[in-house]
Amino acid sequence: MTPPRFVLPLWPVIDRLLQMTHHIRPLRPDGSGIMSVELTCYNGRPIMLDDSCQIKTGDKIIELHMNNAWFKQKRKLNLKASQLPWEVLRSYAQDLRFLAEQMANGMFDGVTALHGCTFLDIAARRLGFRVEELPDTLWKKWAQFYLVGIMQIYHLRVGEESRVMAKPWELKEIWLSKAAFLRRYGDEGNFLRESLI
């Protein structure tokens, strides 16, 4: 379901409140990257990832979020609609490399995995994440409703909205263990070869 336009002015306020209450901050100190992060503890059912890493209740994880200020800046550059998906993929891969460097330097100590929820599951797979279906709960319905509004405000041009919003959007869960993440992004050659080809 798409939020009606008359309520969309509330979305930036809600977005800011969520960032404050969940301590979500841009990954890069200058705020220039596409990624924001939240350090939190997992409170769901145990999950086994592809590399046999088990995520249990209480494990420390990094929640990945989009930095909406990045999209506002890109809209000012007036990129073509066909350019934006590749720019998103390239920028997200660069930020993942930056995050791997921070981890290698001792930041985010004790983290077991990276986690997020996204509509961009195809891009997430390309970047190495495992994609999982989310159960059909009230939380999922609310999250989809909220994120579609965020997309309308920050991510889409006026001419793109009717075409893009006509597609069915399905929120997916993404996972990548810390060990698998560092193997993929901790080496410059592997990062460039695997993430962007």
N, C-alpha and C positions, 0 to 999 in steps of 0.2 A: 504494500500500500504506500502511496506517495503522499507526503505531508502537503496540505493545502498551502498555497502561497501566503495567505494572510498570517500564518503562524511562523513562517520561516525567519522573520526578524528576531525571534526568540532563540534560534539555534546557536548563533555565536555566543550568546550569554550562557546557554546551557553548556556549550563546548568549553568555555572558559572556566566555569564552575567545576566541571568534571576534571579538567586539567589540574586545578588547584587541589581538589579533594583527593585525587588519586596520585598526586605528585608526578604528573606526566610532564616531562621536559624534553626540549629538542636534544637530539643526540649530540650535535655539534654546538660548541659554546656560543658561536655567533648566530645560531639559529638558521643557518643557510641550507641545511640538509633537508631531505624529504622525510626523514624518519624522526619520530619522537619515541622515548622509551619510558617504561614504568617498571621499577623493581618491586616485585610482589611475591607472595607465597601462593603456591598452587593449592586449591581447596576442592578439587574434583575427584572423580574416581581414578584409581591407578591406571596408567596408560603405558604400554610398552612400545618404544619407538623402533625403527627399522634396524638400528645398530645395537639392539638389546639394552638400550638405556631405559630404565623404568622410572617414570615420574610418579611420585607418591604425594599424598596430602602433606603439606608443610614444606615441600621442596621449594627452594628459591628459584624463581624464573624471571626472565625479562619479557614483559609484554611489549609488543611492537605496535606503534600507532603511526598514522600519517601526520606529518607536520603541515597543517593546512596553510600556514603562511607561505610555504614553498609554492603551493598551487596559485595563491594570489599573485605572487611575483611572476610566475610563468604566464598567467593570463595577461599581464601587462606587456609581455613580450610578443603577444598575439601569435603564438605558435599555431600551425595548422592542426586540425583535429587528428590527422594521420601521424603527426610528429609526436604528439603527447604520450601515447603508450610506450614508445621507444625511449623517450626522455625519462618517463617514470621508471622503466626497467633499469636503464643505465644509472640513474641517480640512486635508486634503491640498492643496486649492487655496489656502488661506491660507498654508500653509508654502511653497508654490511662489512665491507673491507675495513672501514674506519673503526667500527665496533670491534672487529677481531683484533685490531692493533691495540685498542684499549684493554681488551681482555688479556692479551699477551703481556701487557705492561702491569697487570695486577688489579685492574679495575673490575668491578662486578664479581668479586671473589665469592665463591660458594654457589654460583648460579649453575643449575643443571641443564637448562634448556631455554630456547627462545619460543615464544608462543604469540599468536595473534588471531584475529578474526577478520576476514576479508571477503569482498566480492571478487577479488582478482586472483582466483585460485590457479588459473593457468599460468600467470606470471610467477606466482609463488612456487609452483612446481619447477618452473624453469630456473628459479633461484635456489633450488635444492630442498625446499620444505616438503614435509609430508602433509597431505591435505586430508582432513577428516570431515565427515558430515556432522552437523550439529543436530541434537534432538529438537523436535518441534515443540518448543516450550514458549511460554509468555516472554521470557527473557530474549529469546531469539527474535520473536516478532517485534518487540520493542527496539532491539538493537538494529534490525533491518530498517524499521521505520525511521529511526534516528539517523542512521548512516546514509540513507537515501537523501534525507534533508541536507546533510553535510555535503554530499556530492553536488546537490543543486546549488548550494551557496558558493562553495569554494572550487569545485572541480570542473564544472561544465560551463560552456558559453551558452548564451541564449539560443542560438541557432541549433545547438546540439541536443538540447534537453528533451524535446519531444521524441526524437529518434532513439536516444539512449534509454530514456525512461520507459519506452514501450517494451523493452526487453525484460524478460523475467530475471530478477536478481535473486541469488541464493547465497546467503552468508555461510561461509565455510570456516573451519578451524584449521590453523596451520601450526606445525611443530618442527623443530630442529634441535637435536641435542647439542649441548655445548661442544662435546668432542667432535661430532660430525661438522658442526659449524666451523670450528677452528681448522679442521682438516681441509675444508673447502675454501675458506677465505683467509687462512693464515699464511698462505703462500701466494705471492703475487702472480706467478705464472698460472697456477691452477685457477685463481680468481678470474683472470682475464679469459682464459680458455673456456672454462665451464659456464661462467655466468652470462657471457655476452654472445656466445656462438649459438 
